[in-house]
Amino acid sequence: MELIVAVFDDWGIGKDGTQQVALSADRKFFRETTRGAMVIVGRRTIEDFPGQKPLPGRVNVMLSRSGAEKEGFTLCRTVEQAAQLAKTVDRAMVIGGGSIYEQMLPLCDTAYITKVHCTPKSDTFFPNLDASPEWHLEKILQSGIEDGIAYDMCLYKRK
Ligand SMILES: NC(=O)c1ccc[n+]([C@@H]2O[C@H](COP(=O)([O-])OP(=O)(O)OC[C@H]3O[C@@H](n4cnc5c(N)ncnc54)[C@H](OP(=O)(O)O)[C@@H]3O)[C@@H](O)[C@H]2O)c1
């Protein structure tokens, strides 16, 4: 399984249910990287989707222990159930948020990490893969500056 996330310099990923800084270059990278894949997402992150609608052109899997079904999403009640579903497709990507990344990171071997070089205050964090003995930075795929903020799209692989 793969995952995709945008992190700030302190590995913060969000605050108050949303991303404080969202670069259009990163949105494009996200769209292109997840296109056609199964995306696995926590119920809270869906609340931040436009119109709380499923992402078009992808199979949307929602994780929720107690929430109701949502049109356009396949509901899973456990991480294990989502991991089983992921085996039925060519490509499954974990797309957040914080609690889902934390629980599913051990099941992933590839991570697309956009480093957004600023440090707004976050209340949700992703594990620092640069400090992990289990992961290494394989390649920087793309770099740039948008609105004065530098960014790098990085490919990490499990060692
Ligand atoms: N920077 C990025 O790339 C990025 C990407 C995505 C999200 N985010 C940010 O991450 C934050 C949201 O993260 P979060 O941790 O608060 O919420 P979340 O991970 O999106 O969703 C949490 C919800 O998922 C469900 N859930 C969690 N573990 C589960 C399990 N084992 N089995 C079944 N359901 C499970 C529960 O839903 P129920 O309560 O319905 O049971 C839980 O309340 C936001 O700030 C968002 O902007 C950032």
Ligand as a Chemical Component Dictionary entry (heavy atoms), coordinates in Angstrom:
data_LIG
# 
_chem_comp.id                   LIG 
_chem_comp.type                 NON-POLYMER 
_chem_comp.pdbx_formal_charge   0 
_chem_comp.three_letter_code    LIG 
# 
loop_
_chem_comp_atom.comp_id 
_chem_comp_atom.atom_id 
_chem_comp_atom.alt_atom_id 
_chem_comp_atom.type_symbol 
_chem_comp_atom.charge 
_chem_comp_atom.model_Cartn_x 
_chem_comp_atom.model_Cartn_y 
_chem_comp_atom.model_Cartn_z 
_chem_comp_atom.pdbx_ordinal 
LIG N1  N1  N 0  -1.476  17.462 5.026  1  
LIG C1  C1  C 0  -2.113  16.461 4.469  2  
LIG O1  O1  O 0  -1.678  15.900 3.452  3  
LIG C2  C2  C 0  -3.406  15.980 5.079  4  
LIG C3  C3  C 0  -4.129  14.948 4.477  5  
LIG C4  C4  C 0  -5.309  14.521 5.078  6  
LIG C5  C5  C 0  -5.750  15.119 6.246  7  
LIG N2  N2  N 1  -5.004  16.111 6.797  8  
LIG C6  C6  C 0  -5.425  16.750 8.042  9  
LIG O2  O2  O 0  -5.579  15.763 9.068  10 
LIG C7  C7  C 0  -6.540  16.270 10.018 11 
LIG C8  C8  C 0  -7.582  15.203 10.264 12 
LIG O3  O3  O 0  -6.964  14.066 10.877 13 
LIG P1  P1  P 0  -7.652  13.353 12.138 14 
LIG O4  O4  O 0  -6.672  12.421 12.722 15 
LIG O5  O5  O -1 -8.257  14.400 13.010 16 
LIG O6  O6  O 0  -8.896  12.603 11.487 17 
LIG P2  P2  P 0  -8.982  11.457 10.345 18 
LIG O7  O7  O 0  -7.814  10.518 10.522 19 
LIG O8  O8  O 0  -9.203  12.062 9.017  20 
LIG O9  O9  O 0  -10.362 10.736 10.718 21 
LIG C9  C9  C 0  -10.547 10.229 12.019 22 
LIG C10 C10 C 0  -11.784 9.373  12.006 23 
LIG O10 O10 O 0  -11.550 8.184  11.253 24 
LIG C11 C11 C 0  -12.248 7.104  11.841 25 
LIG N3  N3  N 0  -11.279 6.092  12.270 26 
LIG C12 C12 C 0  -10.060 6.286  12.839 27 
LIG N4  N4  N 0  -9.467  5.102  13.092 28 
LIG C13 C13 C 0  -10.321 4.143  12.676 29 
LIG C14 C14 C 0  -10.301 2.717  12.675 30 
LIG N5  N5  N 0  -9.239  2.037  13.152 31 
LIG N6  N6  N 0  -11.356 2.058  12.184 32 
LIG C15 C15 C 0  -12.432 2.726  11.682 33 
LIG N7  N7  N 0  -12.529 4.065  11.652 34 
LIG C16 C16 C 0  -11.484 4.763  12.147 35 
LIG C17 C17 C 0  -13.029 7.659  13.018 36 
LIG O11 O11 O 0  -14.293 8.065  12.489 37 
LIG P3  P3  P 0  -15.662 8.092  13.374 38 
LIG O12 O12 O 0  -15.446 9.176  14.372 39 
LIG O13 O13 O 0  -16.737 8.374  12.372 40 
LIG O14 O14 O 0  -15.793 6.732  14.011 41 
LIG C18 C18 C 0  -12.191 8.885  13.394 42 
LIG O15 O15 O 0  -12.918 9.871  14.093 43 
LIG C19 C19 C 0  -7.132  17.530 9.407  44 
LIG O16 O16 O 0  -6.503  18.677 9.963  45 
LIG C20 C20 C 0  -6.764  17.409 7.949  46 
LIG O17 O17 O 0  -6.675  18.665 7.301  47 
LIG C21 C21 C 0  -3.857  16.556 6.240  48 
# 
loop_
_chem_comp_bond.comp_id 
_chem_comp_bond.atom_id_1 
_chem_comp_bond.atom_id_2 
_chem_comp_bond.value_order 
_chem_comp_bond.pdbx_ordinal 
LIG N1  C1  SING 1  
LIG C1  O1  DOUB 2  
LIG C1  C2  SING 3  
LIG C2  C3  SING 4  
LIG C2  C21 DOUB 5  
LIG C3  C4  DOUB 6  
LIG C4  C5  SING 7  
LIG C5  N2  DOUB 8  
LIG N2  C6  SING 9  
LIG N2  C21 SING 10 
LIG C6  O2  SING 11 
LIG C6  C20 SING 12 
LIG O2  C7  SING 13 
LIG C7  C8  SING 14 
LIG C7  C19 SING 15 
LIG C8  O3  SING 16 
LIG O3  P1  SING 17 
LIG P1  O4  DOUB 18 
LIG P1  O5  SING 19 
LIG P1  O6  SING 20 
LIG O6  P2  SING 21 
LIG P2  O7  DOUB 22 
LIG P2  O8  SING 23 
LIG P2  O9  SING 24 
LIG O9  C9  SING 25 
LIG C9  C10 SING 26 
LIG C10 O10 SING 27 
LIG C10 C18 SING 28 
LIG O10 C11 SING 29 
LIG C11 N3  SING 30 
LIG C11 C17 SING 31 
LIG N3  C12 SING 32 
LIG N3  C16 SING 33 
LIG C12 N4  DOUB 34 
LIG N4  C13 SING 35 
LIG C13 C14 SING 36 
LIG C13 C16 DOUB 37 
LIG C14 N5  SING 38 
LIG C14 N6  DOUB 39 
LIG N6  C15 SING 40 
LIG C15 N7  DOUB 41 
LIG N7  C16 SING 42 
LIG C17 O11 SING 43 
LIG C17 C18 SING 44 
LIG O11 P3  SING 45 
LIG P3  O12 DOUB 46 
LIG P3  O13 SING 47 
LIG P3  O14 SING 48 
LIG C18 O15 SING 49 
LIG C19 O16 SING 50 
LIG C19 C20 SING 51 
LIG C20 O17 SING 52 
# 
